[in-house]
């Protein structure tokens, strides 16, 4: 199935999205890595669309065009299945790191892996003492490693003896290294975000991407949050659509129920505007890109919580029945929203905005 933009061939778009929804329900009912969903995206060409040009990625006329395409595709996959959206976002993150910091040889290798339908992730979370580089080998493990044992490769952060942490490409498909026993969760089950043992894996120069400290460079590090926010936005939009489908004719005739639906639609549009603005600022590497992304995290969380409450109140008990689409989206969103330190992120943005006029000037909020 050929990938098409949202504005073209709506029948093909609907067919792909409907299949992702169907597969997502099966992965939720019997949790496992969604390889068939990723195969579907790979067959559509989506998994390499945002790769570096040297790796066979699509060439866009402008960075803004690329951002809008990525924004729409992240939302689109998130609307269908948030677990697959999370995996897709991690893959896109890895492609961006290759694009920014990869050598020509690494980009050529990436293209060959993508030719085979390969998928990547980015793993940074770890328990102390963390993942370290000892000589030309890694030691330690990553926690909450999305796609552990299912992805082909992951880019991991690792701390050398001296200097800033580095990015290292490692194989991620070894089931013997993956411990998924702790991933017993209500939502996002198919991400299989377990522990992955990195002991003894190579960390030589050919496997290190970029220079020390590249992963943490601002504003790319913080402003890049817009990508996972776009997936979460897709989840909110999917929730609103599921709510619309679930409302009976009687409910649609009730102004109180219509008010709940209107509020949920407004929440989705509010999140849309903030995430799109965060994406635009990040693409331009605007001076306040990181602060807008930090604030957008709180906005998306609030909008998602409101939409989930409104859907549950409008539909009632049915919204919690196993197998109902509303139930799956609510469980997935509830977990996906639990990104690290959202209140701190918003406070950092507030401190920054207190020091300048956020209503005017080149580096203004608006």
C-alpha atoms as a printed R data frame, in Angstrom:
    type eleno elety resid chain resno       x       y      z
1   ATOM     1    CA   UNK     A     1   0.000   0.000  0.000
2   ATOM     2    CA   UNK     A     2   1.542   3.315 -1.067
3   ATOM     3    CA   UNK     A     3   1.752   6.053  1.542
4   ATOM     4    CA   UNK     A     4  -0.253   9.123  0.602
5   ATOM     5    CA   UNK     A     5  -0.484  12.564  2.205
6   ATOM     6    CA   UNK     A     6  -3.557  13.246  4.316
7   ATOM     7    CA   UNK     A     7  -4.895  15.537  1.613
8   ATOM     8    CA   UNK     A     8  -4.748  12.879 -1.130
9   ATOM     9    CA   UNK     A     9  -6.498   9.565 -1.788
10  ATOM    10    CA   UNK     A    10  -8.625   9.491  1.380
11  ATOM    11    CA   UNK     A    11  -9.724   5.922  0.670
12  ATOM    12    CA   UNK     A    12  -6.150   4.631  0.898
13  ATOM    13    CA   UNK     A    13  -5.538   6.672  4.044
14  ATOM    14    CA   UNK     A    14  -8.695   5.293  5.623
15  ATOM    15    CA   UNK     A    15  -7.742   1.728  4.713
16  ATOM    16    CA   UNK     A    16  -4.295   2.014  6.300
17  ATOM    17    CA   UNK     A    17  -5.590   3.753  9.411
18  ATOM    18    CA   UNK     A    18  -8.427   1.255  9.875
19  ATOM    19    CA   UNK     A    19  -5.976  -1.629  9.702
20  ATOM    20    CA   UNK     A    20  -3.745   0.016 12.317
21  ATOM    21    CA   UNK     A    21  -6.790   0.409 14.567
22  ATOM    22    CA   UNK     A    22  -7.748  -3.244 14.103
23  ATOM    23    CA   UNK     A    23  -4.231  -4.503 14.745
24  ATOM    24    CA   UNK     A    24  -3.874  -2.185 17.727
25  ATOM    25    CA   UNK     A    25  -6.890  -3.735 19.406
26  ATOM    26    CA   UNK     A    26  -5.391  -7.213 19.003
27  ATOM    27    CA   UNK     A    27  -2.015  -6.113 20.387
28  ATOM    28    CA   UNK     A    28  -3.766  -4.609 23.394
29  ATOM    29    CA   UNK     A    29  -5.836  -7.724 24.067
30  ATOM    30    CA   UNK     A    30  -2.772  -9.989 23.836
31  ATOM    31    CA   UNK     A    31   0.223  -7.710 24.516
32  ATOM    32    CA   UNK     A    32   3.125  -8.215 22.132
33  ATOM    33    CA   UNK     A    33   5.447  -6.194 19.941
34  ATOM    34    CA   UNK     A    34   3.355  -4.864 17.012
35  ATOM    35    CA   UNK     A    35   5.594  -6.158 14.231
36  ATOM    36    CA   UNK     A    36   2.707  -6.482 11.779
37  ATOM    37    CA   UNK     A    37   1.695  -2.850 12.310
38  ATOM    38    CA   UNK     A    38   5.281  -1.710 11.745
39  ATOM    39    CA   UNK     A    39   5.501  -3.919  8.656
40  ATOM    40    CA   UNK     A    40   2.411  -2.151  7.355
41  ATOM    41    CA   UNK     A    41   3.998   1.258  7.898
42  ATOM    42    CA   UNK     A    42   7.247   0.104  6.313
43  ATOM    43    CA   UNK     A    43   5.384  -1.211  3.266
44  ATOM    44    CA   UNK     A    44   3.736   2.192  2.956
45  ATOM    45    CA   UNK     A    45   7.149   3.892  2.942
46  ATOM    46    CA   UNK     A    46   6.433   5.861  6.089
47  ATOM    47    CA   UNK     A    47   9.339   4.387  8.042
48  ATOM    48    CA   UNK     A    48  11.912   5.999  5.701
49  ATOM    49    CA   UNK     A    49  10.057   9.135  4.632
50  ATOM    50    CA   UNK     A    50  11.871  11.304  7.200
51  ATOM    51    CA   UNK     A    51  15.290   9.676  6.880
52  ATOM    52    CA   UNK     A    52  18.307  11.711  5.716
53  ATOM    53    CA   UNK     A    53  18.330  12.317  1.965
54  ATOM    54    CA   UNK     A    54  21.555  10.282  1.774
55  ATOM    55    CA   UNK     A    55  19.659   7.345  3.313
56  ATOM    56    CA   UNK     A    56  16.799   7.476  0.830
57  ATOM    57    CA   UNK     A    57  14.489   9.847  2.690
58  ATOM    58    CA   UNK     A    58  12.003  12.095  0.948
59  ATOM    59    CA   UNK     A    59  13.318  15.467 -0.227
60  ATOM    60    CA   UNK     A    60  11.019  18.278  0.857
61  ATOM    61    CA   UNK     A    61  11.032  21.741 -0.685
62  ATOM    62    CA   UNK     A    62  11.536  23.452  2.699
63  ATOM    63    CA   UNK     A    63  12.106  22.527  6.327
64  ATOM    64    CA   UNK     A    64   8.626  23.861  7.038
65  ATOM    65    CA   UNK     A    65   7.111  21.463  4.493
66  ATOM    66    CA   UNK     A    66   8.950  18.604  6.134
67  ATOM    67    CA   UNK     A    67   7.740  19.661  9.574
68  ATOM    68    CA   UNK     A    68   4.114  19.871  8.453
69  ATOM    69    CA   UNK     A    69   4.332  16.414  6.850
70  ATOM    70    CA   UNK     A    70   5.893  14.910  9.975
71  ATOM    71    CA   UNK     A    71   3.394  16.697 12.218
72  ATOM    72    CA   UNK     A    72   0.503  15.205 10.242
73  ATOM    73    CA   UNK     A    73   1.990  11.706 10.076
74  ATOM    74    CA   UNK     A    74   2.734  11.580 13.811
75  ATOM    75    CA   UNK     A    75  -0.838  12.667 14.564
76  ATOM    76    CA   UNK     A    76  -2.207  10.214 12.051
77  ATOM    77    CA   UNK     A    77  -0.406   7.188 13.498
78  ATOM    78    CA   UNK     A    78  -1.211   8.324 17.040
79  ATOM    79    CA   UNK     A    79  -4.903   8.574 16.192
80  ATOM    80    CA   UNK     A    80  -4.892   4.954 15.030
81  ATOM    81    CA   UNK     A    81  -2.762   3.392 17.787
82  ATOM    82    CA   UNK     A    82  -0.776   5.246 20.430
83  ATOM    83    CA   UNK     A    83   1.598   2.321 21.041
84  ATOM    84    CA   UNK     A    84   2.591   2.228 17.381
85  ATOM    85    CA   UNK     A    85   2.715   6.032 17.417
86  ATOM    86    CA   UNK     A    86   5.239   5.897 20.265
87  ATOM    87    CA   UNK     A    87   7.393   3.439 18.332
88  ATOM    88    CA   UNK     A    88   7.133   5.521 15.174
89  ATOM    89    CA   UNK     A    89   8.119   8.682 17.060
90  ATOM    90    CA   UNK     A    90  11.193   6.968 18.510
91  ATOM    91    CA   UNK     A    91  12.147   5.806 15.014
92  ATOM    92    CA   UNK     A    92  11.759   9.341 13.645
93  ATOM    93    CA   UNK     A    93  13.867  10.652 16.516
94  ATOM    94    CA   UNK     A    94  16.639   8.208 15.585
95  ATOM    95    CA   UNK     A    95  16.436   9.273 11.928
96  ATOM    96    CA   UNK     A    96  16.836  12.907 12.985
97  ATOM    97    CA   UNK     A    97  19.938  12.066 15.030
98  ATOM    98    CA   UNK     A    98  21.463  10.305 12.025
99  ATOM    99    CA   UNK     A    99  20.560  13.288  9.857
100 ATOM   100    CA   UNK     A   100  22.121  15.843 12.210
101 ATOM   101    CA   UNK     A   101  25.152  13.968 13.424
102 ATOM   102    CA   UNK     A   102  25.709  10.814 11.354
103 ATOM   103    CA   UNK     A   103  28.740  10.368  9.108
104 ATOM   104    CA   UNK     A   104  28.321   9.614  5.374
105 ATOM   105    CA   UNK     A   105  29.148   5.948  6.039
106 ATOM   106    CA   UNK     A   106  26.585   5.773  8.822
107 ATOM   107    CA   UNK     A   107  23.920   7.333  6.626
108 ATOM   108    CA   UNK     A   108  24.678   4.828  3.867
109 ATOM   109    CA   UNK     A   109  24.389   1.983  6.392
110 ATOM   110    CA   UNK     A   110  21.105   3.452  7.654
111 ATOM   111    CA   UNK     A   111  19.732   3.442  4.119
112 ATOM   112    CA   UNK     A   112  20.593  -0.242  3.732
113 ATOM   113    CA   UNK     A   113  18.818  -1.091  6.995
114 ATOM   114    CA   UNK     A   114  15.754   0.884  5.920
115 ATOM   115    CA   UNK     A   115  15.782  -0.983  2.607
116 ATOM   116    CA   UNK     A   116  15.216  -4.146  4.660
117 ATOM   117    CA   UNK     A   117  12.338  -2.529  6.552
118 ATOM   118    CA   UNK     A   118  14.408  -1.964  9.696
119 ATOM   119    CA   UNK     A   119  13.159   0.041 12.674
120 ATOM   120    CA   UNK     A   120  15.095   2.123 15.207
121 ATOM   121    CA   UNK     A   121  14.511   3.533 18.661
122 ATOM   122    CA   UNK     A   122  16.205   5.992 21.010
123 ATOM   123    CA   UNK     A   123  16.822   4.844 24.588
124 ATOM   124    CA   UNK     A   124  18.022   7.271 27.240
125 ATOM   125    CA   UNK     A   125  16.329   6.233 30.512
126 ATOM   126    CA   UNK     A   126  18.473   4.210 32.895
127 ATOM   127    CA   UNK     A   127  18.909   3.284 36.522
128 ATOM   128    CA   UNK     A   128  22.077   4.279 38.349
129 ATOM   129    CA   UNK     A   129  24.967   3.932 37.719
130 ATOM   130    CA   UNK     A   130  23.745   4.106 34.151
131 ATOM   131    CA   UNK     A   131  25.185   2.936 30.852
132 ATOM   132    CA   UNK     A   132  28.902   3.563 30.493
133 ATOM   133    CA   UNK     A   133  31.565   3.186 27.829
134 ATOM   134    CA   UNK     A   134  34.530   1.157 29.067
135 ATOM   135    CA   UNK     A   135  37.197   1.037 26.374
136 ATOM   136    CA   UNK     A   136  35.219   0.193 23.249
137 ATOM   137    CA   UNK     A   137  32.417  -1.700 25.020
138 ATOM   138    CA   UNK     A   138  29.221  -0.801 26.844
139 ATOM   139    CA   UNK     A   139  28.218  -1.769 30.349
140 ATOM   140    CA   UNK     A   140  24.825  -1.318 31.985
141 ATOM   141    CA   UNK     A   141  21.204  -1.443 30.894
142 ATOM   142    CA   UNK     A   142  18.428   0.831 29.695
143 ATOM   143    CA   UNK     A   143  15.052   0.980 31.439
144 ATOM   144    CA   UNK     A   144  11.669   1.651 29.802
145 ATOM   145    CA   UNK     A   145  13.363   0.813 26.498
146 ATOM   146    CA   UNK     A   146  10.496   1.089 24.024
147 ATOM   147    CA   UNK     A   147  10.482  -1.853 21.631
148 ATOM   148    CA   UNK     A   148  13.082  -3.823 23.611
149 ATOM   149    CA   UNK     A   149  13.781  -7.065 21.780
150 ATOM   150    CA   UNK     A   150  11.529  -6.123 18.866
151 ATOM   151    CA   UNK     A   151  13.225  -3.186 17.170
152 ATOM   152    CA   UNK     A   152  16.179  -3.815 14.883
153 ATOM   153    CA   UNK     A   153  18.476  -1.158 16.363
154 ATOM   154    CA   UNK     A   154  18.466   1.563 18.994
155 ATOM   155    CA   UNK     A   155  20.540   4.668 19.552
156 ATOM   156    CA   UNK     A   156  21.452   4.726 23.246
157 ATOM   157    CA   UNK     A   157  23.066   7.333 25.446
158 ATOM   158    CA   UNK     A   158  26.262   6.228 27.188
159 ATOM   159    CA   UNK     A   159  28.704   7.983 29.480
160 ATOM   160    CA   UNK     A   160  32.448   7.713 28.726
161 ATOM   161    CA   UNK     A   161  35.098   8.036 31.428
162 ATOM   162    CA   UNK     A   162  35.547  11.702 30.545
163 ATOM   163    CA   UNK     A   163  33.380  14.308 28.868
164 ATOM   164    CA   UNK     A   164  29.718  14.447 27.895
165 ATOM   165    CA   UNK     A   165  27.613  11.408 27.115
166 ATOM   166    CA   UNK     A   166  27.655   9.920 23.646
167 ATOM   167    CA   UNK     A   167  25.241   8.275 21.251
168 ATOM   168    CA   UNK     A   168  25.903   4.636 20.340
169 ATOM   169    CA   UNK     A   169  24.023   2.446 17.853
170 ATOM   170    CA   UNK     A   170  23.299  -1.022 19.214
171 ATOM   171    CA   UNK     A   171  21.303  -4.050 18.045
172 ATOM   172    CA   UNK     A   172  17.947  -4.033 19.822
173 ATOM   173    CA   UNK     A   173  16.440  -7.324 18.654
174 ATOM   174    CA   UNK     A   174  18.050  -9.833 21.016
175 ATOM   175    CA   UNK     A   175  15.273 -11.366 23.149
176 ATOM   176    CA   UNK     A   176  17.884 -12.734 25.556
177 ATOM   177    CA   UNK     A   177  18.865  -9.171 26.478
178 ATOM   178    CA   UNK     A   178  15.269  -7.952 26.867
179 ATOM   179    CA   UNK     A   179  13.444  -8.321 30.183
180 ATOM   180    CA   UNK     A   180   9.769  -7.474 29.708
181 ATOM   181    CA   UNK     A   181   8.514  -8.974 32.964
182 ATOM   182    CA   UNK     A   182   8.160  -5.566 34.569
183 ATOM   183    CA   UNK     A   183   6.065  -4.070 31.765
184 ATOM   184    CA   UNK     A   184   2.691  -4.928 33.308
185 ATOM   185    CA   UNK     A   185   0.677  -1.829 32.547
186 ATOM   186    CA   UNK     A   186  -2.899  -0.798 31.779
187 ATOM   187    CA   UNK     A   187  -2.029   1.119 28.631
188 ATOM   188    CA   UNK     A   188   0.626   1.336 25.878
189 ATOM   189    CA   UNK     A   189   1.082  -2.411 26.262
190 ATOM   190    CA   UNK     A   190   2.370  -3.068 22.760
191 ATOM   191    CA   UNK     A   191   5.350  -0.737 23.207
192 ATOM   192    CA   UNK     A   192   6.945  -3.541 25.280
193 ATOM   193    CA   UNK     A   193   9.051  -0.955 27.105
194 ATOM   194    CA   UNK     A   194  11.226  -3.197 29.211
195 ATOM   195    CA   UNK     A   195  14.801  -3.451 30.411
196 ATOM   196    CA   UNK     A   196  17.537  -4.082 27.836
197 ATOM   197    CA   UNK     A   197  20.975  -5.333 28.838
198 ATOM   198    CA   UNK     A   198  23.828  -3.635 26.950
199 ATOM   199    CA   UNK     A   199  26.761  -5.348 28.658
200 ATOM   200    CA   UNK     A   200  29.568  -6.127 26.230
201 ATOM   201    CA   UNK     A   201  28.036  -4.496 23.145
202 ATOM   202    CA   UNK     A   202  30.480  -2.624 20.924
203 ATOM   203    CA   UNK     A   203  30.909   1.133 21.329
204 ATOM   204    CA   UNK     A   204  33.743   1.780 18.891
205 ATOM   205    CA   UNK     A   205  33.989   4.865 16.688
206 ATOM   206    CA   UNK     A   206  31.976   3.269 13.865
207 ATOM   207    CA   UNK     A   207  29.017   2.833 16.228
208 ATOM   208    CA   UNK     A   208  29.212   6.231 17.916
209 ATOM   209    CA   UNK     A   209  27.006   8.841 16.260
210 ATOM   210    CA   UNK     A   210  28.180  12.441 16.407
211 ATOM   211    CA   UNK     A   211  30.359  14.089 19.023
212 ATOM   212    CA   UNK     A   212  30.154  13.985 22.830
213 ATOM   213    CA   UNK     A   213  27.208  16.064 24.036
214 ATOM   214    CA   UNK     A   214  25.345  16.121 20.717
215 ATOM   215    CA   UNK     A   215  22.240  14.439 22.122
216 ATOM   216    CA   UNK     A   216  21.827  17.129 24.790
217 ATOM   217    CA   UNK     A   217  22.359  20.130 22.530
218 ATOM   218    CA   UNK     A   218  19.698  22.814 22.834
219 ATOM   219    CA   UNK     A   219  17.237  23.752 21.564
220 ATOM   220    CA   UNK     A   220  17.008  20.419 19.734
221 ATOM   221    CA   UNK     A   221  16.921  18.299 22.881
222 ATOM   222    CA   UNK     A   222  14.062  20.076 24.659
223 ATOM   223    CA   UNK     A   223  12.235  21.504 21.647
224 ATOM   224    CA   UNK     A   224  12.109  18.030 20.080
225 ATOM   225    CA   UNK     A   225   9.385  17.159 22.594
226 ATOM   226    CA   UNK     A   226   6.940  18.399 19.979
227 ATOM   227    CA   UNK     A   227   7.226  15.034 18.234
228 ATOM   228    CA   UNK     A   228   5.837  12.936 21.083
229 ATOM   229    CA   UNK     A   229   3.318  15.695 21.770
230 ATOM   230    CA   UNK     A   230   2.084  15.310 18.189
231 ATOM   231    CA   UNK     A   231   1.488  11.596 18.807
232 ATOM   232    CA   UNK     A   232  -0.378  12.392 22.030
233 ATOM   233    CA   UNK     A   233  -2.376  15.001 20.116
234 ATOM   234    CA   UNK     A   234  -3.343  12.262 17.669
235 ATOM   235    CA   UNK     A   235  -4.565  10.227 20.629
236 ATOM   236    CA   UNK     A   236  -6.743  13.120 21.793
237 ATOM   237    CA   UNK     A   237  -8.130  13.513 18.287
238 ATOM   238    CA   UNK     A   238  -8.800   9.782 18.100
239 ATOM   239    CA   UNK     A   239 -10.606   9.996 21.431
240 ATOM   240    CA   UNK     A   240 -12.857  12.801 20.179
241 ATOM   241    CA   UNK     A   241 -13.665  10.818 17.035
242 ATOM   242    CA   UNK     A   242 -14.416   7.712 19.094
243 ATOM   243    CA   UNK     A   243 -16.654   9.785 21.368
244 ATOM   244    CA   UNK     A   244 -18.548  11.107 18.357
245 ATOM   245    CA   UNK     A   245 -19.079   7.564 17.091
246 ATOM   246    CA   UNK     A   246 -20.203   6.358 20.518
247 ATOM   247    CA   UNK     A   247 -22.871   9.011 21.073
248 ATOM   248    CA   UNK     A   248 -26.344   7.659 20.466
249 ATOM   249    CA   UNK     A   249 -29.049   9.597 18.646
250 ATOM   250    CA   UNK     A   250 -30.607  10.351 22.018
251 ATOM   251    CA   UNK     A   251 -27.324  11.741 23.299
252 ATOM   252    CA   UNK     A   252 -26.865  13.827 20.171
253 ATOM   253    CA   UNK     A   253 -30.279  15.398 20.818
254 ATOM   254    CA   UNK     A   254 -29.296  16.319 24.395
255 ATOM   255    CA   UNK     A   255 -27.685  19.790 24.687
256 ATOM   256    CA   UNK     A   256 -25.777  18.715 27.811
257 ATOM   257    CA   UNK     A   257 -24.175  15.824 25.951
258 ATOM   258    CA   UNK     A   258 -23.481  18.021 22.947
259 ATOM   259    CA   UNK     A   259 -21.746  20.453 25.305
260 ATOM   260    CA   UNK     A   260 -19.426  17.695 26.495
261 ATOM   261    CA   UNK     A   261 -18.588  16.794 22.904
262 ATOM   262    CA   UNK     A   262 -17.976  20.465 22.047
263 ATOM   263    CA   UNK     A   263 -15.648  20.851 25.030
264 ATOM   264    CA   UNK     A   264 -13.680  17.783 24.017
265 ATOM   265    CA   UNK     A   265 -13.359  19.061 20.446
266 ATOM   266    CA   UNK     A   266 -12.155  22.428 21.759
267 ATOM   267    CA   UNK     A   267  -9.583  20.652 23.948
268 ATOM   268    CA   UNK     A   268  -8.270  18.789 20.907
269 ATOM   269    CA   UNK     A   269  -8.036  21.989 18.867
270 ATOM   270    CA   UNK     A   270  -6.274  23.817 21.711
271 ATOM   271    CA   UNK     A   271  -3.678  21.065 21.898
272 ATOM   272    CA   UNK     A   272  -3.347  21.156 18.107
273 ATOM   273    CA   UNK     A   273  -2.536  24.869 18.082
274 ATOM   274    CA   UNK     A   274   0.099  24.588 20.807
275 ATOM   275    CA   UNK     A   275   1.811  21.521 19.359
276 ATOM   276    CA   UNK     A   276   1.864  23.014 15.878
277 ATOM   277    CA   UNK     A   277   3.414  26.183 17.283
278 ATOM   278    CA   UNK     A   278   5.999  24.138 19.192
279 ATOM   279    CA   UNK     A   279   6.827  22.234 16.004
280 ATOM   280    CA   UNK     A   280   7.222  25.429 14.028
281 ATOM   281    CA   UNK     A   281   9.497  27.014 16.645
282 ATOM   282    CA   UNK     A   282  11.621  23.877 16.900
283 ATOM   283    CA   UNK     A   283  12.013  23.674 13.129
284 ATOM   284    CA   UNK     A   284  13.201  27.283 12.972
285 ATOM   285    CA   UNK     A   285  15.295  26.771 16.137
286 ATOM   286    CA   UNK     A   286  13.707  29.950 17.445
287 ATOM   287    CA   UNK     A   287  15.158  31.456 20.648
288 ATOM   288    CA   UNK     A   288  12.119  30.392 22.667
289 ATOM   289    CA   UNK     A   289  11.596  26.994 20.997
290 ATOM   290    CA   UNK     A   290  12.458  25.073 24.154
291 ATOM   291    CA   UNK     A   291  10.164  27.170 26.360
292 ATOM   292    CA   UNK     A   292   7.213  26.801 24.010
293 ATOM   293    CA   UNK     A   293   7.762  23.037 23.931
294 ATOM   294    CA   UNK     A   294   7.947  22.940 27.736
295 ATOM   295    CA   UNK     A   295   4.659  24.829 28.040
296 ATOM   296    CA   UNK     A   296   3.024  22.740 25.316
297 ATOM   297    CA   UNK     A   297   3.632  19.617 27.390
298 ATOM   298    CA   UNK     A   298   1.390  20.981 30.137
299 ATOM   299    CA   UNK     A   299  -1.233  22.168 27.666
300 ATOM   300    CA   UNK     A   300  -1.445  18.766 25.975
301 ATOM   301    CA   UNK     A   301  -1.657  17.008 29.327
302 ATOM   302    CA   UNK     A   302  -4.500  19.257 30.493
303 ATOM   303    CA   UNK     A   303  -6.386  18.941 27.206
304 ATOM   304    CA   UNK     A   304  -6.014  15.160 27.225
305 ATOM   305    CA   UNK     A   305  -7.209  14.852 30.829
306 ATOM   306    CA   UNK     A   306 -10.221  17.044 30.060
307 ATOM   307    CA   UNK     A   307 -11.071  15.060 26.919
308 ATOM   308    CA   UNK     A   308 -10.808  11.743 28.778
309 ATOM   309    CA   UNK     A   309 -13.066  12.945 31.594
310 ATOM   310    CA   UNK     A   310 -15.612  14.373 29.175
311 ATOM   311    CA   UNK     A   311 -15.706  11.156 27.140
312 ATOM   312    CA   UNK     A   312 -16.215   9.023 30.258
313 ATOM   313    CA   UNK     A   313 -18.981  11.294 31.514
314 ATOM   314    CA   UNK     A   314 -20.725  11.411 28.138
315 ATOM   315    CA   UNK     A   315 -20.639   7.680 27.424
316 ATOM   316    CA   UNK     A   316 -20.715   6.351 30.961
317 ATOM   317    CA   UNK     A   317 -19.855   2.787 31.933
318 ATOM   318    CA   UNK     A   318 -19.383   1.755 28.325
319 ATOM   319    CA   UNK     A   319 -16.203   3.832 28.198
320 ATOM   320    CA   UNK     A   320 -14.550   1.360 30.596
321 ATOM   321    CA   UNK     A   321 -15.573  -1.878 28.882
322 ATOM   322    CA   UNK     A   322 -12.771  -4.118 27.681
323 ATOM   323    CA   UNK     A   323 -12.627  -4.096 23.891
324 ATOM   324    CA   UNK     A   324 -14.190  -0.631 23.518
325 ATOM   325    CA   UNK     A   325 -12.077   1.801 21.522
326 ATOM   326    CA   UNK     A   326 -12.695   4.581 24.029
327 ATOM   327    CA   UNK     A   327 -11.339   2.387 26.804
328 ATOM   328    CA   UNK     A   328  -8.136   1.587 24.914
329 ATOM   329    CA   UNK     A   329  -7.425   5.202 24.001
330 ATOM   330    CA   UNK     A   330  -8.087   6.401 27.555
331 ATOM   331    CA   UNK     A   331  -5.768   3.766 29.038
332 ATOM   332    CA   UNK     A   332  -3.048   4.455 26.473
333 ATOM   333    CA   UNK     A   333  -3.233   8.222 26.866
334 ATOM   334    CA   UNK     A   334  -3.264   7.995 30.671
335 ATOM   335    CA   UNK     A   335   0.105   6.230 30.593
336 ATOM   336    CA   UNK     A   336   1.653   8.102 27.673
337 ATOM   337    CA   UNK     A   337   1.044  11.442 29.387
338 ATOM   338    CA   UNK     A   338   3.329  10.431 32.235
339 ATOM   339    CA   UNK     A   339   6.442  12.012 30.771
340 ATOM   340    CA   UNK     A   340   9.080  13.134 33.256
341 ATOM   341    CA   UNK     A   341   8.612  16.315 35.331
342 ATOM   342    CA   UNK     A   342   5.822  18.182 33.454
343 ATOM   343    CA   UNK     A   343   5.358  20.706 36.273
344 ATOM   344    CA   UNK     A   344   9.086  21.468 36.321
345 ATOM   345    CA   UNK     A   345   9.067  21.966 32.547
346 ATOM   346    CA   UNK     A   346   6.267  24.500 32.769
347 ATOM   347    CA   UNK     A   347   7.986  26.275 35.663
348 ATOM   348    CA   UNK     A   348  11.215  26.642 33.657
349 ATOM   349    CA   UNK     A   349   9.183  28.236 30.870
350 ATOM   350    CA   UNK     A   350   7.534  30.581 33.373
351 ATOM   351    CA   UNK     A   351  10.894  31.694 34.761
352 ATOM   352    CA   UNK     A   352  12.065  32.479 31.242
353 ATOM   353    CA   UNK     A   353   8.918  34.406 30.345
354 ATOM   354    CA   UNK     A   354   9.050  36.441 33.546
355 ATOM   355    CA   UNK     A   355  12.313  37.948 32.309
356 ATOM   356    CA   UNK     A   356  10.981  39.397 29.049
357 ATOM   357    CA   UNK     A   357   7.948  40.693 27.222
358 ATOM   358    CA   UNK     A   358   6.214  37.556 25.974
359 ATOM   359    CA   UNK     A   359   3.693  39.538 23.935
360 ATOM   360    CA   UNK     A   360   6.019  41.295 21.522
361 ATOM   361    CA   UNK     A   361   9.441  41.207 19.871
362 ATOM   362    CA   UNK     A   362  11.299  38.689 17.751
363 ATOM   363    CA   UNK     A   363  11.635  36.175 20.583
364 ATOM   364    CA   UNK     A   364   8.082  36.562 21.828
365 ATOM   365    CA   UNK     A   365   5.729  33.778 22.783
366 ATOM   366    CA   UNK     A   366   3.297  34.808 20.056
